[in-house]
Amino acid sequence: MTSFELTKEIVNILDNKKADNIQAIKVDDVTVMADYFIIASTTNTSHVKSLVDEVEFVLKQKGIVPRHIEGYQHANWIVLDYSDVIVHVFLEETREYYNLDRLWADGTVLDVNELID
């Protein structure tokens, strides 16, 4: 699966689980960390965990597991590292505080509506 296909798959999973304000940013021109960042948020920590659990579950069924997961215990910002695709799921106020959307503004923001099946 290419990094773009993985990005599309994750965006669809997050959309199906009712994540808010999903952003997909192509960052391979501005960093060597990853090809894509996916940023999503929600209003409570239970939903943050639920979103991450669903991404992890669906992708594991396809043989894709994250290299690392960070932040699960506190659930105000959980990061799933799939090497070329890094997923950030935030509690809304934490997302506003860190403002990764602005931090990675030099990347290319994809139209999420075109990624959703």
trRosetta pair geometry for C-beta under 8 A, 3 or more apart (Angstrom, degrees):
i j d omega theta_ij theta_ji phi_ij phi_ji
1 5 4.7 -127 -170 91 85 125
1 6 5.2 105 131 -59 119 88
1 9 7.4 -14 -171 -11 144 143
1 62 7.5 42 -33 146 146 133
1 64 6.9 -40 39 -73 140 138
2 5 4.6 97 53 7 79 102
2 6 6.9 -141 95 -4 42 87
3 6 5.5 -52 -145 38 34 114
3 7 6.3 42 152 -24 64 103
3 34 7.8 163 -153 179 137 79
3 35 4.0 67 137 59 159 147
3 36 5.8 163 158 3 106 108
3 84 3.8 -97 -101 132 123 132
3 85 5.5 167 -156 -48 85 95
4 7 5.5 -50 -149 33 32 115
4 8 6.5 33 152 -18 64 103
4 35 7.6 -84 -53 132 64 136
4 36 7.3 128 -94 -42 47 140
5 8 5.6 -52 -149 36 33 112
5 9 6.3 36 151 -21 65 105
6 9 5.5 -51 -146 35 33 114
6 10 6.3 29 156 -16 66 106
6 36 7.8 173 84 47 95 134
6 59 7.9 51 -146 -122 94 123
6 64 7.1 -180 -122 -156 114 160
6 82 6.3 -160 166 128 143 146
6 84 7.1 107 52 81 144 105
6 85 4.9 -150 111 -7 121 151
7 10 6.0 -59 -148 38 28 107
7 11 6.3 30 155 -20 64 107
7 24 5.5 100 178 -151 117 130
7 35 7.8 -108 -46 101 126 104
7 36 4.4 -27 -89 111 131 171
7 38 6.3 171 -143 -62 80 114
7 85 5.4 -163 -73 -117 76 131
7 110 7.6 95 145 24 138 161
7 115 7.1 -78 124 -141 90 143
8 11 5.8 -54 -146 35 29 112
8 12 6.5 29 155 -18 63 107
8 115 4.7 -149 -123 -161 77 98
9 12 5.9 -61 -155 37 28 111
9 13 6.5 29 151 -20 64 105
9 58 7.6 -168 165 123 105 123
9 59 7.1 110 127 -90 131 92
9 62 8.0 -63 -168 23 157 164
10 13 5.5 -51 -147 34 35 113
10 14 6.3 32 156 -15 67 106
10 38 5.4 -141 112 -17 131 173
10 55 5.7 35 -137 -137 88 115
10 59 7.5 4 -83 -63 86 126
10 82 7.9 -155 -63 8 141 154
10 85 6.6 170 -1 153 149 142
10 87 5.8 -132 -174 -89 146 128
11 14 5.9 -58 -148 40 29 109
11 15 6.1 30 154 -20 65 109
11 22 5.8 120 -143 160 83 140
11 24 5.6 -41 -78 -56 128 130
11 38 6.4 -143 -72 -131 77 129
11 112 5.9 -162 -161 -147 133 91
11 115 4.6 27 84 120 155 134
11 116 6.4 -109 129 -73 108 72
12 15 5.6 -53 -142 38 31 112
12 16 6.2 32 158 -21 65 106
12 115 7.1 -131 -49 137 82 88
12 116 5.9 142 -98 -128 75 60
12 117 5.6 21 -116 13 133 98
13 16 5.9 -57 -149 35 28 111
13 17 6.5 10 157 -4 63 111
13 54 5.7 173 175 127 107 103
13 55 5.1 127 113 -97 146 68
13 58 5.3 -159 -109 41 132 154
13 59 7.8 -61 -48 -39 162 90
14 17 6.0 -67 -147 47 29 101
14 19 3.9 -29 176 13 94 143
14 22 5.4 134 110 -103 132 131
14 38 7.2 179 -15 161 152 129
14 40 4.9 -140 -167 -74 144 167
14 51 5.9 40 -124 -160 79 111
14 54 8.0 148 -85 86 44 121
14 55 6.8 11 -61 -72 81 111
14 89 7.7 -161 -118 -99 119 109
15 18 7.7 42 -180 -72 32 23
15 19 6.6 -68 -74 41 32 94
15 22 6.3 -69 -70 -8 82 158
15 112 7.7 158 -72 165 123 114
15 116 5.2 27 -1 -116 178 119
16 54 7.8 -149 84 158 103 146
17 50 6.5 -175 -176 129 129 98
17 51 5.3 160 107 -109 140 70
17 54 4.9 162 -66 46 149 166
18 42 7.7 78 113 -110 82 119
18 47 7.8 -70 89 -157 101 125
19 22 5.4 81 101 -68 117 102
19 40 3.9 -2 169 179 138 134
19 41 7.0 113 -175 51 88 27
19 42 6.0 -90 -134 -58 60 101
19 51 5.3 82 -81 -123 108 138
19 89 7.2 -94 -127 -129 128 101
20 40 6.8 130 62 -175 47 78
20 41 5.1 -49 73 81 99 76
20 42 5.5 140 10 -92 102 52
20 43 7.3 65 -8 -32 146 81
20 92 6.9 -4 73 -88 143 107
21 39 7.9 -36 121 116 90 90
21 40 6.8 153 82 -142 62 52
21 41 5.5 -1 58 37 109 101
21 95 7.7 143 85 135 134 161
22 38 7.1 -15 -166 -171 90 93
22 39 7.4 155 -155 85 43 52
22 40 4.6 -5 -103 -98 73 99
22 112 5.1 132 97 -139 101 155
23 37 7.9 5 108 107 96 89
23 38 7.1 164 86 -156 55 46
23 39 4.5 -4 56 57 104 98
23 40 7.4 -173 23 -69 63 54
23 101 5.8 115 6 -109 173 102
23 109 6.5 -53 -163 -141 101 101
23 112 6.9 -101 -111 -53 29 125
24 36 6.1 -11 -171 -169 89 118
24 37 7.5 166 -153 85 43 49
24 38 5.3 -12 -103 -105 74 78
24 109 7.4 117 78 -161 53 55
24 110 4.3 -31 88 49 105 119
24 112 5.8 136 7 -90 102 83
24 115 6.3 58 11 -21 155 163
25 36 6.7 147 77 -157 47 65
25 37 4.7 -9 59 59 102 95
25 38 7.8 -178 21 -80 70 32
25 39 7.2 22 -1 0 111 107
25 101 7.8 171 -51 -131 139 57
25 104 5.1 100 130 125 161 129
25 107 4.2 79 168 101 105 137
25 108 6.8 148 -163 72 62 41
25 109 5.4 -30 -104 -97 79 59
25 110 7.1 -156 -87 4 26 82
26 29 7.3 47 128 6 94 98
26 35 6.8 -31 -148 162 72 71
26 36 5.7 -36 -103 -98 51 78
26 107 5.6 177 78 178 47 100
26 108 4.2 -12 54 59 108 100
26 109 7.9 -141 18 -61 76 13
26 110 6.3 92 -26 -45 96 101
27 30 5.3 -74 -165 54 73 99
27 31 5.2 -6 151 36 109 105
27 33 7.2 -20 114 62 130 97
27 34 6.0 47 68 80 117 84
27 35 6.9 139 56 163 70 19
27 36 6.5 138 17 -114 86 22
27 37 5.4 45 -15 -8 135 101
27 104 5.8 -51 -98 -159 122 122
27 107 4.1 -46 -91 -104 68 135
28 31 7.4 -84 -118 63 22 61
28 34 7.3 -96 -77 114 72 44
28 35 4.4 0 -61 -128 116 62
28 36 7.7 -21 -33 -47 93 53
29 106 7.9 -128 95 137 99 93
29 107 7.0 147 51 -122 92 62
29 108 7.3 65 23 -16 127 102
30 104 7.2 151 84 -150 145 76
30 106 4.7 125 -101 103 150 114
30 107 5.4 -108 21 -73 133 75
31 34 6.9 16 97 36 113 63
33 86 6.9 -19 138 -21 109 143
34 37 6.3 110 83 -63 136 70
34 83 7.2 146 -114 136 85 37
34 84 5.6 124 -154 -169 72 31
34 85 6.2 123 -170 -90 122 15
34 86 4.7 -122 -56 -9 165 103
35 84 4.4 12 10 -178 108 95
35 85 6.6 -36 59 -69 91 64
36 84 6.9 46 23 143 82 76
36 85 4.8 -5 67 -115 102 80
36 86 7.4 -177 96 29 56 63
37 85 7.8 164 -91 -159 23 56
37 86 5.3 -22 -113 70 71 94
37 87 7.9 157 -164 -90 53 27
37 88 6.7 8 -176 0 99 110
37 100 7.2 -129 155 154 146 126
37 104 5.9 -58 42 -160 150 177
37 107 7.1 128 26 46 110 175
38 85 6.6 24 -9 -178 108 100
38 86 7.3 -174 26 91 71 45
38 87 4.7 -14 65 -114 109 72
38 88 6.9 179 89 28 55 67
39 88 4.8 -8 -110 67 71 109
39 90 7.1 7 -169 -3 86 116
39 95 7.1 124 176 -137 111 117
39 100 5.5 -176 -102 85 143 123
39 101 6.1 -144 81 -70 160 81
40 51 6.6 -146 102 176 133 153
40 87 7.7 -12 16 -170 103 91
40 88 7.3 160 27 89 58 61
40 89 5.3 -14 71 -113 93 73
40 90 7.2 176 92 26 42 76
41 89 7.1 154 -93 -166 37 53
41 90 4.3 -32 -103 73 93 92
41 91 6.8 33 -156 146 94 8
41 92 4.8 107 157 -90 129 60
41 94 7.9 -179 -127 63 114 83
41 95 4.4 -68 -85 -22 139 154
42 47 4.1 -114 135 109 151 126
42 48 5.7 -162 53 -65 112 64
42 51 6.5 172 -15 -28 137 137
42 89 7.5 2 7 -178 100 96
42 90 7.8 160 23 86 58 52
42 91 7.0 -52 72 -117 64 44
42 92 6.7 -107 97 -43 17 89
43 47 6.8 41 50 40 60 143
43 91 7.4 54 -157 -157 17 72
43 92 5.4 -1 -96 -8 57 127
44 47 5.1 88 65 11 81 102
44 48 7.2 -137 104 -9 42 88
44 91 7.3 14 -137 -126 9 98
45 48 5.2 -45 -147 30 41 119
45 49 6.5 40 156 -15 68 101
45 74 7.8 -101 -135 150 132 48
45 75 3.9 93 -163 109 100 123
45 76 6.4 -46 -99 -72 103 59
45 91 6.1 -23 -77 -82 69 121
46 49 6.0 -56 -155 38 31 108
46 50 6.2 34 148 -22 65 109
46 75 7.8 52 -58 156 25 155
47 50 5.2 -50 -141 38 37 117
47 51 6.3 43 157 -24 67 100
48 51 6.0 -55 -154 32 27 110
48 52 6.6 19 153 -11 62 109
48 75 4.7 140 85 180 128 91
48 76 7.1 -140 -52 -107 177 19
48 78 6.0 139 161 3 105 116
48 89 5.3 147 -155 133 78 108
48 90 7.1 -80 -117 131 119 11
48 91 5.7 -52 -58 -64 140 73
49 52 5.8 -60 -148 42 32 108
49 53 5.9 36 155 -23 68 109
49 72 7.0 84 -115 -156 92 79
49 75 5.1 -38 -52 -122 95 131
49 78 7.3 115 -92 -35 52 155
50 53 5.6 -52 -142 36 28 114
50 54 6.4 28 158 -20 62 106
51 54 6.0 -58 -152 34 27 109
51 55 6.6 26 153 -16 63 105
51 89 5.0 175 95 -143 129 148
52 55 5.8 -53 -148 36 33 110
52 56 6.2 28 156 -15 66 110
52 69 7.5 104 180 -147 128 121
52 72 6.9 -153 113 -108 158 92
52 78 4.8 -39 -75 108 150 150
52 80 6.3 169 -143 -48 94 119
52 87 7.7 153 -115 115 79 126
52 89 5.3 -144 -61 37 93 151
53 56 5.8 -61 -148 42 28 110
53 57 6.0 28 156 -22 66 111
54 57 5.7 -53 -140 37 29 112
54 58 6.2 23 165 -14 66 108
55 58 6.4 -60 -145 39 24 103
55 59 6.2 11 163 -7 62 116
55 80 6.2 -146 107 2 136 171
55 87 6.3 -165 167 143 166 173
55 89 7.9 -166 0 -45 142 136
56 59 6.3 -66 -144 44 23 104
56 60 6.0 27 159 -26 63 112
56 65 7.8 41 -155 -136 83 64
56 66 6.7 -57 -111 -9 95 114
56 69 7.6 1 -89 -87 135 137
56 80 6.7 -149 -71 -119 91 138
57 60 5.8 -57 -146 32 24 112
57 61 6.8 29 154 -23 60 102
58 61 5.8 -53 -161 26 32 115
58 62 7.2 15 148 -4 62 106
59 62 5.6 -64 -157 44 42 105
59 64 4.1 -74 174 80 98 106
59 65 7.2 157 117 -81 104 33
59 66 7.9 76 92 -43 143 76
59 82 7.5 -85 -177 -105 161 136
60 63 7.5 59 -170 -71 35 12
60 64 6.8 -108 -79 66 30 55
60 65 5.7 51 -104 -87 82 81
64 82 6.8 24 169 -142 111 120
66 69 5.5 90 92 -58 145 84
66 80 4.6 -109 -99 -168 146 84
66 81 5.5 102 -172 61 100 54
66 82 5.4 -75 -111 -74 70 68
67 81 4.8 -62 58 104 96 104
67 82 7.0 152 0 -112 86 22
67 83 5.8 98 -23 -56 130 77
68 79 7.7 5 108 107 92 99
68 81 4.4 15 54 39 87 127
69 72 5.7 30 142 -37 116 119
69 78 6.9 -6 -172 -174 91 97
69 79 7.0 166 -154 85 44 58
69 80 5.7 -7 -107 -105 81 64
69 81 7.4 -148 -71 17 37 80
70 78 7.1 165 85 -154 51 51
70 79 4.5 0 54 52 99 104
70 81 7.6 47 -2 -20 101 108
71 74 6.0 -68 -166 52 69 94
71 75 7.0 133 146 -77 85 25
71 76 7.3 -104 -175 55 115 58
71 77 5.0 -86 -158 92 158 63
71 78 4.3 -158 89 -101 109 48
71 79 5.8 90 13 8 122 77
72 75 6.5 18 -169 -72 36 75
72 78 5.5 62 -83 -121 56 117
74 77 7.8 2 91 35 109 65
75 78 6.2 -8 -124 -46 52 112
75 91 7.2 84 131 -48 70 110
76 90 7.1 10 158 -158 56 63
76 91 4.3 -53 -146 12 68 126
76 94 4.5 134 159 -52 99 152
77 88 6.7 -16 -166 -166 91 91
77 89 7.4 160 -151 82 42 48
77 90 5.1 1 -105 -110 77 75
77 91 7.0 -85 -53 16 61 80
77 94 5.0 -138 -53 142 101 143
77 95 7.7 151 -98 -67 99 64
77 98 7.2 54 -99 0 151 152
78 88 7.7 154 80 -154 46 43
78 89 4.9 -11 59 60 95 98
79 86 6.5 -9 -167 -176 100 98
79 87 6.9 151 -157 81 48 57
79 88 5.6 -13 -102 -100 78 68
79 89 8.0 -174 -77 23 32 68
80 86 7.2 166 83 -158 55 49
80 87 4.1 0 54 55 103 110
80 89 7.6 38 -5 -4 102 105
81 86 5.5 -8 -114 -115 63 87
82 85 4.5 -9 72 67 115 88
82 86 6.9 -168 33 -81 71 38
82 87 6.9 47 -1 -9 109 100
88 100 6.1 33 83 42 169 167
90 94 4.9 -150 -165 84 101 101
90 95 3.6 123 110 -60 155 97
90 98 7.5 -145 -115 41 141 121
91 94 4.5 74 62 10 87 113
91 95 7.1 -164 81 -12 40 86
92 95 5.7 -56 -151 33 31 112
92 96 6.5 30 155 -18 66 104
93 96 5.6 -49 -148 35 37 114
93 97 6.4 41 152 -23 65 104
94 97 5.6 -52 -148 34 34 114
94 98 6.4 12 162 -1 68 109
95 98 6.5 -67 -142 48 26 94
95 99 7.5 90 159 -76 56 37
95 100 7.3 -72 -149 20 74 95
95 101 7.9 49 176 -15 99 105
96 99 6.7 13 -174 -67 31 80
98 103 7.6 -40 154 -18 78 136
99 102 4.5 -4 156 26 109 114
99 103 6.2 127 109 -24 75 91
100 103 5.0 -55 -140 39 42 118
100 104 5.9 14 167 2 76 108
101 104 6.9 -75 -150 50 18 89
101 105 7.1 53 144 -70 56 82
102 105 5.4 -12 -158 -38 39 118
104 107 4.7 -5 164 8 94 121
110 114 7.2 -115 168 60 92 110
110 115 6.4 60 135 -41 128 125
111 114 4.4 64 91 4 105 111
111 115 7.4 167 96 -12 58 86
112 115 5.4 -60 -156 35 43 113
112 116 6.5 44 151 -28 74 102
113 116 5.9 -49 -144 25 35 111
